[in-house]
């Protein structure tokens, strides 16, 4: 098993995804409790220790932001679908 390494880097987030960063950070904090995620200058800053590589965490951060964007954009459609099925 890899040894935990100290991390301190920033994952840049494209402007069209910035509004979803806080939701992604909340999800990431629950997945990686030994890391600290904060919004800083157009990106998500990661610090703490983890046995995951920087590359893997970078991938997971970007995936979480993208997932939150898709969730927000499809929420109205999913609510309408549930309402139509349960009416």
C-alpha positions as CSV (number, residue, x, y, z in Angstrom):
1,X,0.0,0.0,0.0
2,X,1.4,3.4,-1.0
3,X,2.6,5.7,1.8
4,X,0.6,8.9,2.4
5,X,2.2,11.9,0.9
6,X,1.7,15.6,1.8
7,X,-0.2,17.5,-0.9
8,X,-0.4,21.1,-1.8
9,X,-1.6,22.0,-5.3
10,X,-4.4,23.7,-7.2
11,X,-6.6,22.2,-9.9
12,X,-7.7,24.9,-12.4
13,X,-11.4,25.1,-13.0
14,X,-12.8,26.5,-16.3
15,X,-15.0,29.6,-15.8
16,X,-18.2,27.7,-17.0
17,X,-17.8,25.3,-14.1
18,X,-16.9,27.8,-11.3
19,X,-20.5,28.1,-10.0
20,X,-20.5,24.4,-9.3
21,X,-17.2,24.3,-7.4
22,X,-18.6,24.8,-3.9
23,X,-20.9,21.7,-4.3
24,X,-18.0,19.7,-5.7
25,X,-15.8,20.8,-2.8
26,X,-18.5,19.6,-0.3
27,X,-18.6,16.2,-2.0
28,X,-14.8,15.9,-2.2
29,X,-14.4,16.7,1.5
30,X,-16.7,13.7,2.3
31,X,-14.7,11.4,0.0
32,X,-11.3,12.6,1.2
33,X,-11.5,13.6,4.8
34,X,-7.7,13.9,5.2
35,X,-7.5,16.5,2.5
36,X,-8.6,20.2,2.6
37,X,-10.3,21.6,-0.4
38,X,-10.8,25.4,-0.9
39,X,-11.7,27.7,-3.7
40,X,-8.7,29.9,-4.7
41,X,-8.1,32.1,-7.7
42,X,-10.0,30.1,-10.3
43,X,-9.2,26.7,-9.0
44,X,-9.7,24.2,-6.2
45,X,-6.8,24.1,-3.8
46,X,-5.9,20.7,-2.2
47,X,-3.8,20.3,0.8
48,X,-3.3,17.6,3.4
49,X,-2.2,14.0,3.1
50,X,-3.3,11.2,0.9
51,X,-2.1,7.9,-0.4
52,X,-3.6,8.9,-3.8
53,X,-1.4,10.5,-6.4
54,X,-1.7,14.1,-7.4
55,X,-2.9,13.0,-10.9
56,X,-5.7,10.8,-9.4
57,X,-6.9,13.6,-7.1
58,X,-6.8,16.1,-10.0
59,X,-8.9,13.7,-12.0
60,X,-11.4,13.2,-9.1
61,X,-11.7,17.0,-8.6
62,X,-12.5,17.6,-12.2
63,X,-15.0,14.8,-12.3
64,X,-16.7,16.1,-9.2
65,X,-17.1,19.6,-10.7
66,X,-18.4,18.2,-13.9
67,X,-20.8,15.9,-12.1
68,X,-22.2,18.8,-10.1
69,X,-22.7,20.8,-13.3
70,X,-24.7,18.0,-14.9
71,X,-26.7,17.5,-11.7
72,X,-27.7,21.1,-11.6
73,X,-28.5,21.3,-15.3
74,X,-30.7,18.2,-15.3
75,X,-32.5,18.8,-11.9
76,X,-35.6,20.5,-13.5
77,X,-36.0,17.7,-16.0
78,X,-35.7,15.0,-13.3
79,X,-38.2,16.8,-11.1
80,X,-40.7,17.0,-14.0
81,X,-40.2,13.4,-14.8
82,X,-40.9,12.3,-11.2
83,X,-43.9,14.6,-11.0
84,X,-45.3,13.1,-14.3
85,X,-44.8,9.5,-13.0
86,X,-46.3,10.1,-9.6
87,X,-49.3,12.2,-10.7
